[in-house]
Amino acid sequence: MVCCDVNCRRNTVTSNPNTSPPYIGDALEWADPDLQGDREMVLAAVMRHGRALWHASEEFRADREVVLAAAGQDGRALRHATPLLRADRILLLILQYI
């Protein structure tokens, strides 16, 4: 049975990131707009699949913590961050040590 309640789906995905399906990052592209706008959901997605940042809203692509989580999982995700964050020297310095 598939649950259609947003809160139920969010709790299923974010309750244990180690057991979430490996495709959760790709699923962000097709997720309900409410879930795409949910910071916890986006963080869970980029922590599993960094390049899911590409499907995140501009707000999250400009969020240092979300970008750090995505680029820490897959350095190529940095290309999907906003230009301001791609030029952020502090962020780039942190990523060198992850």
C-alpha positions in Angstrom: 0.0 0.0 0.0 1.4 3.4 -1.0 0.7 6.3 1.4 -0.3 9.5 -0.3 0.0 11.7 2.9 3.0 14.1 2.6 3.9 13.8 6.2 3.9 10.0 6.1 6.1 10.0 3.0 8.5 12.5 4.5 8.8 10.5 7.7 9.4 7.3 5.8 12.2 8.8 3.7 13.9 10.9 6.4 13.5 8.7 9.5 16.6 6.6 8.7 18.8 7.9 5.8 20.7 4.6 5.8 17.7 2.6 4.8 16.2 5.0 2.3 16.2 3.6 -1.2 19.3 4.4 -3.3 17.2 6.2 -5.9 15.8 8.8 -3.5 18.1 11.5 -5.0 16.7 10.9 -8.4 13.2 10.8 -7.1 13.5 14.5 -6.1 12.9 15.3 -9.8 9.5 13.7 -9.7 8.5 14.5 -6.1 5.5 16.4 -5.2 6.2 20.2 -5.0 5.5 20.1 -1.3 8.3 17.6 -0.9 10.6 19.5 -3.2 10.1 22.5 -1.0 10.8 20.6 2.2 14.3 21.2 3.5 14.5 17.9 5.3 13.5 16.0 2.2 16.0 17.9 0.0 18.8 17.3 2.5 17.9 13.5 2.6 17.9 13.4 -1.2 21.3 15.2 -1.7 22.9 13.2 1.1 22.1 10.0 -0.8 22.7 11.4 -4.3 24.6 14.7 -4.4 23.6 15.6 -7.9 20.0 15.7 -6.9 20.8 19.3 -6.1 20.1 19.9 -9.8 16.4 19.2 -9.1 16.2 21.3 -5.9 14.7 24.8 -5.9 16.9 27.9 -6.3 16.4 28.5 -2.5 18.1 25.2 -1.7 20.8 25.6 -4.4 21.7 28.8 -2.6 21.6 27.1 0.9 25.2 26.6 2.1 24.3 23.5 4.3 22.4 21.8 1.5 25.1 22.5 -1.1 27.8 21.3 1.4 25.9 18.0 1.9 25.4 17.5 -1.8 29.0 18.3 -2.8 30.3 16.3 0.2 28.5 13.3 -1.3 29.4 14.0 -4.9 31.8 16.9 -5.7 30.2 17.2 -9.1 27.0 18.5 -7.4 28.8 21.8 -6.9 28.0 22.7 -10.5 24.3 22.9 -9.6 24.8 25.4 -6.8 24.1 29.1 -7.3 27.0 31.1 -8.8 27.4 32.9 -5.5 28.0 29.7 -3.6 30.3 28.2 -6.3 32.5 31.2 -5.7 32.3 31.0 -1.9 35.9 30.5 -0.8 34.9 29.3 2.7 32.6 26.6 1.2 35.4 25.6 -1.2 37.9 25.4 1.6 35.6 23.2 3.7 35.0 20.9 0.7 38.8 20.3 0.4 38.8 18.6 3.8 35.8 16.4 3.4 
